[in-house]
Amino acid sequence: MVDDTRPPQRGAPDDPQHTDPETLRRLQTELTDLRLRLQSEVRTRCLVVTDEAGIGRIRLTAASGGDCEVVLLDEDGFERVTIAARPDMGLIMVGSRTDDDDPTRVDLFALDAEDDADAPYIGLELIGEGDSRSAIAHYGRPRLMP
């Protein structure tokens, strides 16, 4: 049986005085180099921000196809608000709870023109229990108001 409360024996591998100074200097140099290369940069495809209880409340994702998303979550994981950017579209979705899995939400979207001859498409859609209930959309080149 080992008594872990005893101080380390001199010459033991975990004794700080037993550490090779050259190895320690090399590790410190490598760590400094790594810190300088990364500085304020953290790269990840998904990040979850938690509240003080450890519950995920904000989810940020970026996909290789150019999509990125910020999702605001309720305590139980319900996706209350989603802000999405895709290569050809911007989207904001605000959802409400229902008794089943059919979405009830409001979508605000803006689609880019597919080519120079085409025009952008913007709109607002109300979705109730999975079905489009009402929509306002505009297709065409925006005009400046006088």
GUMILUM-118197 format. One record per residue (C-alpha): residue number from 1; x, y, z. Coordinates in Angstrom, 1 decimal, decimal comma. Layout:
% GUMILUM-118197
resi: NUM; xx: X; yy: Y; zz: Z $
...
% end
This chain:
% GUMILUM-118197
resi: 1; xx: 0,0; yy: 0,0; zz: 0,0 $
resi: 2; xx: 1,3; yy: 3,5; zz: -0,9 $
resi: 3; xx: 0,9; yy: 6,5; zz: 1,3 $
resi: 4; xx: 0,3; yy: 9,4; zz: -1,1 $
resi: 5; xx: 0,5; yy: 11,9; zz: 1,7 $
resi: 6; xx: 4,2; yy: 11,5; zz: 2,1 $
resi: 7; xx: 6,5; yy: 14,0; zz: 0,4 $
resi: 8; xx: 8,3; yy: 12,6; zz: -2,7 $
resi: 9; xx: 11,6; yy: 10,8; zz: -2,0 $
resi: 10; xx: 14,8; yy: 12,7; zz: -3,2 $
resi: 11; xx: 15,7; yy: 11,4; zz: -6,6 $
resi: 12; xx: 12,3; yy: 10,1; zz: -7,4 $
resi: 13; xx: 11,1; yy: 10,7; zz: -11,1 $
resi: 14; xx: 8,4; yy: 13,3; zz: -9,9 $
resi: 15; xx: 10,9; yy: 15,2; zz: -7,7 $
resi: 16; xx: 11,4; yy: 18,7; zz: -9,2 $
resi: 17; xx: 15,1; yy: 18,6; zz: -8,3 $
resi: 18; xx: 15,5; yy: 15,4; zz: -10,3 $
resi: 19; xx: 14,2; yy: 17,1; zz: -13,6 $
resi: 20; xx: 16,8; yy: 17,5; zz: -16,3 $
resi: 21; xx: 17,2; yy: 21,3; zz: -16,9 $
resi: 22; xx: 17,8; yy: 21,0; zz: -20,6 $
resi: 23; xx: 14,5; yy: 19,0; zz: -21,0 $
resi: 24; xx: 12,6; yy: 21,6; zz: -19,0 $
resi: 25; xx: 14,1; yy: 24,5; zz: -21,1 $
resi: 26; xx: 13,2; yy: 22,7; zz: -24,3 $
resi: 27; xx: 9,6; yy: 22,2; zz: -23,1 $
resi: 28; xx: 9,3; yy: 25,8; zz: -22,0 $
resi: 29; xx: 10,5; yy: 26,9; zz: -25,5 $
resi: 30; xx: 8,0; yy: 24,7; zz: -27,3 $
resi: 31; xx: 5,2; yy: 25,9; zz: -25,1 $
resi: 32; xx: 6,1; yy: 29,6; zz: -25,7 $
resi: 33; xx: 6,3; yy: 28,9; zz: -29,4 $
resi: 34; xx: 2,9; yy: 27,2; zz: -29,4 $
resi: 35; xx: 1,3; yy: 30,1; zz: -27,4 $
resi: 36; xx: 2,8; yy: 32,6; zz: -29,9 $
resi: 37; xx: 1,4; yy: 30,7; zz: -32,9 $
resi: 38; xx: -2,1; yy: 30,4; zz: -31,4 $
resi: 39; xx: -2,2; yy: 33,7; zz: -29,5 $
resi: 40; xx: -5,9; yy: 34,6; zz: -29,5 $
resi: 41; xx: -7,0; yy: 32,0; zz: -32,0 $
resi: 42; xx: -9,1; yy: 29,0; zz: -31,1 $
resi: 43; xx: -10,3; yy: 26,8; zz: -34,0 $
resi: 44; xx: -13,3; yy: 24,5; zz: -33,6 $
resi: 45; xx: -16,4; yy: 23,5; zz: -35,7 $
resi: 46; xx: -18,7; yy: 23,5; zz: -32,7 $
resi: 47; xx: -18,8; yy: 25,5; zz: -29,5 $
resi: 48; xx: -21,4; yy: 25,2; zz: -26,7 $
resi: 49; xx: -21,6; yy: 27,9; zz: -24,1 $
resi: 50; xx: -23,1; yy: 26,7; zz: -20,8 $
resi: 51; xx: -24,8; yy: 28,5; zz: -18,0 $
resi: 52; xx: -23,6; yy: 28,3; zz: -14,4 $
resi: 53; xx: -25,4; yy: 24,9; zz: -13,9 $
resi: 54; xx: -23,5; yy: 23,4; zz: -16,9 $
resi: 55; xx: -26,5; yy: 23,4; zz: -19,2 $
resi: 56; xx: -25,8; yy: 24,2; zz: -22,9 $
resi: 57; xx: -27,5; yy: 27,5; zz: -23,7 $
resi: 58; xx: -25,8; yy: 28,7; zz: -26,9 $
resi: 59; xx: -24,5; yy: 26,5; zz: -29,7 $
resi: 60; xx: -22,2; yy: 27,9; zz: -32,4 $
resi: 61; xx: -21,4; yy: 25,8; zz: -35,4 $
resi: 62; xx: -19,5; yy: 26,2; zz: -38,6 $
resi: 63; xx: -19,6; yy: 23,6; zz: -41,4 $
resi: 64; xx: -17,1; yy: 23,0; zz: -44,2 $
resi: 65; xx: -19,6; yy: 24,0; zz: -46,8 $
resi: 66; xx: -19,8; yy: 27,5; zz: -45,6 $
resi: 67; xx: -22,8; yy: 27,2; zz: -43,3 $
resi: 68; xx: -22,6; yy: 28,7; zz: -39,8 $
resi: 69; xx: -25,2; yy: 28,9; zz: -37,1 $
resi: 70; xx: -25,9; yy: 30,4; zz: -33,7 $
resi: 71; xx: -28,6; yy: 28,6; zz: -31,7 $
resi: 72; xx: -30,1; yy: 29,9; zz: -28,4 $
resi: 73; xx: -31,4; yy: 27,1; zz: -26,3 $
resi: 74; xx: -33,8; yy: 26,8; zz: -23,4 $
resi: 75; xx: -32,7; yy: 24,8; zz: -20,4 $
resi: 76; xx: -34,2; yy: 21,6; zz: -21,8 $
resi: 77; xx: -32,4; yy: 22,0; zz: -25,1 $
resi: 78; xx: -35,4; yy: 23,5; zz: -27,0 $
resi: 79; xx: -34,0; yy: 25,6; zz: -29,9 $
resi: 80; xx: -35,7; yy: 28,9; zz: -29,3 $
resi: 81; xx: -33,8; yy: 31,2; zz: -31,7 $
resi: 82; xx: -31,6; yy: 30,2; zz: -34,6 $
resi: 83; xx: -29,5; yy: 32,6; zz: -36,7 $
resi: 84; xx: -28,0; yy: 30,9; zz: -39,8 $
resi: 85; xx: -25,7; yy: 32,1; zz: -42,5 $
resi: 86; xx: -25,3; yy: 29,9; zz: -45,6 $
resi: 87; xx: -23,4; yy: 30,7; zz: -48,8 $
resi: 88; xx: -26,6; yy: 31,9; zz: -50,5 $
resi: 89; xx: -28,9; yy: 32,8; zz: -47,7 $
resi: 90; xx: -29,4; yy: 34,4; zz: -44,3 $
resi: 91; xx: -32,0; yy: 33,1; zz: -41,9 $
resi: 92; xx: -33,5; yy: 33,9; zz: -38,5 $
resi: 93; xx: -35,9; yy: 31,4; zz: -36,9 $
resi: 94; xx: -37,9; yy: 32,0; zz: -33,7 $
resi: 95; xx: -39,7; yy: 29,0; zz: -32,4 $
resi: 96; xx: -42,4; yy: 28,2; zz: -29,9 $
resi: 97; xx: -43,3; yy: 25,0; zz: -28,1 $
resi: 98; xx: -46,0; yy: 22,7; zz: -29,3 $
resi: 99; xx: -47,5; yy: 19,4; zz: -28,1 $
resi: 100; xx: -45,9; yy: 17,5; zz: -30,9 $
resi: 101; xx: -42,7; yy: 17,7; zz: -33,0 $
resi: 102; xx: -44,2; yy: 19,9; zz: -35,7 $
resi: 103; xx: -42,5; yy: 23,2; zz: -35,8 $
resi: 104; xx: -44,3; yy: 26,4; zz: -34,9 $
resi: 105; xx: -42,1; yy: 29,4; zz: -35,7 $
resi: 106; xx: -41,4; yy: 32,6; zz: -37,6 $
resi: 107; xx: -38,8; yy: 32,5; zz: -40,3 $
resi: 108; xx: -37,1; yy: 35,7; zz: -41,7 $
resi: 109; xx: -35,0; yy: 35,0; zz: -44,7 $
resi: 110; xx: -33,0; yy: 36,6; zz: -47,5 $
resi: 111; xx: -31,8; yy: 34,6; zz: -50,5 $
resi: 112; xx: -29,1; yy: 35,9; zz: -52,8 $
resi: 113; xx: -29,7; yy: 36,2; zz: -56,6 $
resi: 114; xx: -28,6; yy: 33,1; zz: -58,4 $
resi: 115; xx: -27,0; yy: 35,1; zz: -61,2 $
resi: 116; xx: -26,7; yy: 38,7; zz: -62,6 $
resi: 117; xx: -30,1; yy: 38,4; zz: -64,4 $
resi: 118; xx: -31,8; yy: 37,1; zz: -61,2 $
resi: 119; xx: -33,0; yy: 39,2; zz: -58,2 $
resi: 120; xx: -32,7; yy: 38,6; zz: -54,5 $
resi: 121; xx: -35,7; yy: 37,1; zz: -52,6 $
resi: 122; xx: -36,6; yy: 38,2; zz: -49,1 $
resi: 123; xx: -39,4; yy: 37,2; zz: -46,9 $
resi: 124; xx: -41,1; yy: 36,4; zz: -43,6 $
resi: 125; xx: -43,0; yy: 33,1; zz: -43,1 $
resi: 126; xx: -45,3; yy: 32,0; zz: -40,3 $
resi: 127; xx: -45,2; yy: 28,2; zz: -39,8 $
resi: 128; xx: -47,8; yy: 26,6; zz: -37,6 $
resi: 129; xx: -47,7; yy: 22,9; zz: -36,7 $
resi: 130; xx: -45,3; yy: 22,2; zz: -39,6 $
resi: 131; xx: -47,4; yy: 24,0; zz: -42,3 $
resi: 132; xx: -46,9; yy: 27,4; zz: -43,9 $
resi: 133; xx: -49,7; yy: 29,6; zz: -42,5 $
resi: 134; xx: -48,8; yy: 33,0; zz: -43,9 $
resi: 135; xx: -46,0; yy: 34,6; zz: -45,8 $
resi: 136; xx: -44,8; yy: 38,0; zz: -47,0 $
resi: 137; xx: -42,1; yy: 37,9; zz: -49,7 $
resi: 138; xx: -40,5; yy: 40,2; zz: -52,1 $
resi: 139; xx: -38,7; yy: 39,1; zz: -55,2 $
resi: 140; xx: -36,8; yy: 41,8; zz: -57,1 $
resi: 141; xx: -34,2; yy: 44,4; zz: -57,0 $
resi: 142; xx: -34,5; yy: 46,6; zz: -54,0 $
resi: 143; xx: -35,2; yy: 50,3; zz: -54,8 $
resi: 144; xx: -34,2; yy: 53,2; zz: -52,7 $
resi: 145; xx: -37,1; yy: 55,2; zz: -51,2 $
resi: 146; xx: -37,1; yy: 58,9; zz: -52,1 $
% end
